[in-house]
Amino acid sequence: MPKQKHTSESVTEGHPDKVCDYIADSILDAHIAEDKKSRVACEVLCKNNTVVLAGEITSGAKVDLCDIVRQVVKEIGYTDNSELFSADNLQIIQLLSPQSAELGGVVNPDSKINKEQGAGDQGIMFGYATDETPELMPLPILLAHRLSKGLAEDRKSDRIKWLRPDGKTQVSVVYDDSKPIRVSDVLVSTQHAKGIENDEIEQYVKGDLMPKVLGEWHNDDIKVTVNPSGSFIQGGPSADSGLTGRKNIVDTYGGAAHHGGGSFSGKDPSKVDRSATYFCRYVARQIVLKGIARRVEVQVSYAIGIAKPFSLNVNCFGTGDEEEAIEFLTGFDFRPASIINELNLLRPIYRKTTNYGHFGRSGLPWEE
């Protein structure tokens, strides 16, 4: 194949959409920690000094939602009371109701004749793995996440005092014969304090951040763009609205693989658009680790209330034995209850997933 270039983006935890994702996953964790049978589908909207919580929650847990929201916003770093969006200044609107009886009746195993947990929604889910990195992830999204996380670490440690919570990164990688050979372009947009000139920000990105986090992939020929708007003082929900589920491609593979469309954050594992996506990644990793293929994508589909998947498919992109991959795939149980049990998903692990990708990171059961 001719040389190709692939680009992926990431965002920091102070990006308005990620603020919402983190609030939603924190609310989910708080409920599951007290009641494993909690049914949570929480959406979050934030703008100016207002946070809106909407969706369905059925749980025996006693959770102070307002306290969680304020603690999360404080943890992210929005603590300046002179800004509209600040932990102590928030107005929190709750538009939450219990899960509908119709949905609960087809999902909860106790209410079904066959005592089998049905899928919490219909839809298609994908999992992907590639041997181009030790993490079995596409290189562009992996490096973009490292840049975003590096910005957050330098801000929270107070090493770079003018950094602020909001930010975005973007990395382009050149591929030859489907293998990454070099990083060609890097874009970093970071919120900063007043009075900081773009030259100082650019010097930090080029001379400090990039060499530190790109490691062996850093080179002097990378085209670097820093804060192309010229100034990024106003940021976060004070400047822009945020909403859960708007960073699906950032959360997964940076556009290197298909995405079924369902978002993750704020959803308990009965929702297969979260749990089955994790399981597809888990299976895809095994296919690559066993040497069946160097690059693979797994697809599954469901109907609401039915445990058995409607379809299973695998694509090795010509990098392995397709028939062996299909045979290996059919050895896994994709029913929701089995997935939840196999990955031990009824525990408060979801705040760990919110930022810098749901895949390619240690400490998550689908990555073990």
C-alpha positions in Angstrom: 0.0 0.0 0.0 1.2 3.6 -0.6 2.1 5.8 2.4 -0.9 7.1 4.2 -1.5 9.6 7.0 -3.9 9.1 9.9 -4.9 11.7 12.4 -6.6 11.4 15.8 -7.5 13.8 18.5 -7.8 13.8 22.3 -9.1 16.3 24.9 -8.2 17.1 28.5 -10.5 16.3 31.4 -11.4 20.0 31.6 -13.0 20.0 28.1 -16.7 20.7 28.6 -17.8 17.4 27.1 -15.4 15.5 29.3 -16.6 17.4 32.4 -20.0 16.0 31.7 -18.7 12.4 31.1 -16.8 12.5 34.4 -19.8 13.7 36.3 -21.9 11.0 34.8 -19.4 8.2 35.5 -18.9 9.5 39.1 -22.7 9.3 39.6 -22.7 5.7 38.2 -19.8 4.6 40.4 -21.5 6.1 43.5 -24.6 4.0 42.9 -22.9 0.8 42.0 -20.6 1.0 45.1 -23.7 0.8 47.3 -26.1 -1.3 45.1 -24.7 -3.6 42.4 -28.2 -3.9 40.9 -28.4 -0.2 40.2 -29.8 0.8 36.8 -28.2 4.1 35.7 -28.5 6.0 32.5 -27.4 9.5 33.4 -26.8 12.3 30.9 -25.2 15.6 31.8 -25.3 19.0 30.2 -23.2 21.9 31.5 -23.0 25.6 30.5 -22.0 28.7 32.4 -22.9 28.0 36.1 -25.5 25.4 35.4 -25.2 21.6 35.4 -28.3 19.6 34.2 -28.6 15.9 35.2 -31.1 14.0 33.1 -32.1 10.4 32.6 -33.1 7.3 34.6 -31.8 5.9 37.8 -33.2 3.0 39.8 -31.1 2.1 42.8 -31.2 1.3 46.5 -28.2 3.6 47.0 -28.5 6.9 48.9 -26.4 9.3 46.9 -26.0 13.1 47.2 -25.9 14.0 43.5 -25.2 17.7 44.1 -22.2 16.9 46.4 -20.8 14.5 43.7 -21.1 17.2 41.0 -19.3 19.8 43.1 -16.6 17.4 44.1 -16.0 16.3 40.5 -15.8 19.9 39.2 -13.4 20.7 42.0 -11.2 17.7 41.2 -11.0 18.7 37.6 -9.8 22.1 38.5 -12.6 24.5 38.1 -12.3 26.3 41.4 -11.9 30.0 40.4 -15.0 31.7 41.8 -14.4 34.6 39.4 -15.4 32.3 36.5 -19.0 31.3 35.7 -18.2 27.6 35.9 -16.8 27.0 39.4 -17.5 24.2 41.9 -18.9 26.5 44.5 -21.1 28.6 42.2 -23.0 25.8 40.4 -26.7 25.6 40.0 -27.6 21.9 39.6 -30.9 20.9 38.0 -32.1 17.3 38.3 -34.4 15.8 35.7 -34.1 12.1 36.7 -36.7 9.4 37.0 -36.7 5.6 37.6 -36.0 3.2 34.8 -39.3 2.4 32.9 -41.1 -0.8 33.9 -41.1 -1.9 30.3 -37.3 -1.7 30.0 -36.7 -3.2 33.5 -39.1 -6.1 32.7 -37.0 -7.2 29.7 -33.6 -6.5 31.2 -33.8 -7.8 34.7 -33.4 -11.6 34.9 -35.7 -12.0 38.0 -38.7 -10.7 35.9 -38.2 -13.0 33.0 -39.5 -16.6 32.7 -36.1 -18.0 31.6 -34.3 -15.9 34.3 -31.8 -14.6 31.6 -30.7 -11.0 31.5 -31.6 -9.4 28.2 -29.7 -6.7 26.4 -30.4 -3.2 27.8 -30.7 -1.8 24.3 -30.6 -2.6 20.6 -27.5 -1.6 18.6 -24.2 -2.6 17.1 -20.8 -2.5 18.9 -17.2 -2.8 17.7 -13.9 -3.8 19.3 -10.5 -3.3 17.7 -6.9 -4.2 18.3 -3.7 -3.8 16.3 -0.1 -4.9 17.0 1.3 -1.5 16.0 1.9 -0.6 19.6 2.5 -2.6 22.8 -0.9 -1.4 24.0 -2.5 -3.0 20.9 -3.9 0.5 20.0 -3.5 2.7 17.0 -0.5 5.0 17.5 -2.2 8.4 16.7 -4.9 8.2 19.4 -2.4 6.8 21.9 0.0 9.8 21.4 -2.8 12.3 21.4 -4.0 11.0 24.7 -0.4 11.2 26.1 -0.2 14.9 25.1 -3.6 15.7 26.7 -2.7 13.8 29.9 0.7 15.5 30.0 -1.0 18.9 29.9 -3.2 17.9 32.9 -0.3 16.5 34.9 1.8 19.6 34.4 -1.2 21.8 35.4 -2.1 19.7 38.5 1.4 19.5 39.7 1.7 23.3 39.4 4.9 22.8 37.4 3.4 25.0 34.6 1.5 27.5 36.5 -0.3 29.2 33.7 -2.0 26.0 32.3 -5.8 25.8 32.8 -8.2 22.8 32.6 -9.5 23.0 29.0 -7.5 21.7 26.1 -7.3 19.6 22.9 -4.6 17.7 21.1 -4.2 16.2 17.7 -1.5 13.9 16.2 -0.9 12.8 12.6 1.1 9.6 11.9 2.5 8.5 8.5 2.0 4.8 7.7 3.9 2.7 5.2 2.5 -0.7 4.3 0.0 -0.2 7.2 2.8 0.3 9.7 3.5 3.6 11.5 6.8 5.1 10.5 6.8 8.7 11.9 4.8 11.5 13.5 4.3 14.2 11.0 2.0 16.8 12.7 1.0 17.8 16.2 -1.6 20.3 17.2 -2.0 21.5 20.8 -4.7 23.9 22.0 -4.5 24.6 25.7 -6.4 27.1 27.9 -4.0 29.4 29.7 -3.9 32.3 32.2 -4.2 35.9 31.2 -1.0 37.7 30.2 0.7 34.6 28.7 2.0 35.1 25.2 1.7 32.3 22.6 5.5 32.2 22.2 5.8 31.0 25.8 3.1 28.3 25.3 4.8 27.2 22.0 8.2 27.0 23.7 6.7 24.8 26.4 4.9 22.5 23.9 7.9 22.1 21.6 10.7 22.0 24.1 9.1 20.3 27.1 5.8 18.5 26.6 6.4 16.9 23.2 9.8 15.4 23.9 8.7 14.1 27.3 5.5 12.4 26.2 6.2 11.4 22.6 9.4 9.6 23.5 10.8 7.6 20.6 8.2 9.1 18.3 9.5 12.6 18.8 11.5 14.1 15.9 12.6 17.5 14.9 10.7 17.5 11.6 7.2 17.4 13.2 5.1 20.3 12.1 3.8 21.8 15.3 0.8 24.1 15.7 0.0 25.6 19.1 -3.2 27.6 20.0 -4.0 28.5 16.4 -6.7 30.9 17.5 -3.9 33.0 19.1 -5.4 33.1 22.5 -7.3 30.6 24.7 -8.1 32.3 28.0 -11.8 31.6 28.0 -12.5 27.9 28.2 -14.5 25.1 29.8 -18.2 25.3 30.4 -17.9 29.1 31.0 -17.2 29.5 27.3 -18.8 26.5 25.7 -21.5 23.9 26.5 -20.7 20.3 27.3 -22.7 17.2 26.9 -22.1 13.5 27.7 -21.4 11.2 24.8 -20.0 13.7 22.3 -16.4 12.3 22.4 -17.1 8.7 21.3 -14.2 8.6 18.8 -11.8 10.1 21.4 -13.0 7.4 23.8 -12.3 4.6 21.4 -9.8 4.3 18.5 -9.5 7.8 17.1 -11.2 6.9 13.9 -9.0 3.9 13.0 -12.0 1.6 13.5 -15.8 1.6 13.2 -18.0 2.9 16.0 -21.5 1.7 16.7 -22.7 5.1 17.8 -23.6 4.4 21.4 -21.9 6.4 24.1 -20.4 5.0 27.3 -20.3 7.4 30.2 -23.1 7.3 32.8 -24.4 3.9 31.8 -24.4 0.8 33.9 -23.1 -2.4 32.3 -26.6 -3.7 31.5 -26.4 -1.3 28.6 -24.6 -3.3 25.9 -23.4 -0.2 24.1 -20.9 0.0 26.9 -20.3 -3.5 28.2 -20.4 -5.3 24.8 -18.0 -2.7 23.3 -15.6 -3.4 26.2 -16.0 -7.2 25.5 -15.4 -6.8 21.8 -12.2 -5.0 22.6 -11.3 -7.8 25.1 -11.9 -10.5 22.4 -10.0 -8.5 19.7 -7.0 -8.2 22.0 -7.0 -12.0 22.5 -7.0 -12.6 18.7 -4.0 -10.4 18.2 -2.1 -11.7 21.3 -2.6 -15.3 20.1 -1.1 -14.4 16.7 -4.3 -15.2 14.7 -4.2 -11.7 13.2 -2.1 -8.6 13.4 -5.1 -6.3 13.2 -8.7 -7.2 13.9 -12.1 -5.7 14.3 -15.0 -7.5 16.1 -18.6 -6.6 15.6 -21.7 -7.7 17.6 -25.3 -6.6 17.5 -28.3 -7.0 19.9 -32.1 -6.5 20.2 -33.4 -5.0 23.4 -34.5 -7.6 26.0 -32.8 -10.5 24.1 -29.7 -12.1 25.6 -28.3 -13.8 22.6 -26.6 -11.5 20.0 -28.3 -11.0 16.7 -25.0 -11.3 14.9 -21.2 -11.7 15.3 -18.6 -10.8 12.8 -14.8 -10.4 12.6 -12.5 -8.6 10.1 -8.8 -9.3 10.0 -8.0 -6.8 7.2 -5.9 -9.5 5.4 -3.5 -9.7 8.3 -4.4 -13.2 9.5 -6.5 -16.3 9.3 -10.1 -15.2 9.0 -11.6 -18.7 9.5 -9.5 -19.3 12.6 -10.5 -15.8 14.0 -14.2 -16.6 13.4 -13.9 -20.0 15.1 -12.0 -18.4 18.1 -14.7 -15.7 18.3 -17.5 -18.2 18.6 -15.9 -19.6 21.7 -16.9 -16.5 23.7 -20.2 -15.9 25.4 -21.6 -12.5 24.3 -24.7 -12.6 26.4 -24.9 -9.6 28.8 -24.8 -11.5 32.0 -21.8 -13.5 30.9 -20.0 -10.3 29.8 -20.7 -8.7 33.2 -19.5 -11.8 35.0 -16.4 -12.4 32.8 -15.2 -8.8 33.2 -16.5 -8.3 36.7 -18.3 -5.1 35.7 -20.6 -4.6 38.8 -18.1 -2.5 40.7 -17.2 1.2 40.7 -14.5 1.3 38.0 -16.0 3.7 35.6 -14.5 7.0 36.7 -11.2 5.4 35.7 -12.4 5.1 32.1 -13.6 8.6 31.5 -10.5 10.5 30.4 -7.7 9.6 27.9 -9.5 6.7 26.3 -11.4 3.6 27.5 -8.9 1.3 25.8 -5.1 0.8 25.8 -4.7 1.5 29.5 -3.7 -0.9 32.3 -6.0 -1.6 35.3 -9.1 -2.1 33.2 -10.5 -5.7 33.0 -11.0 -5.7 29.3 -7.3 -4.8 28.9 -6.0 -7.6 31.1 
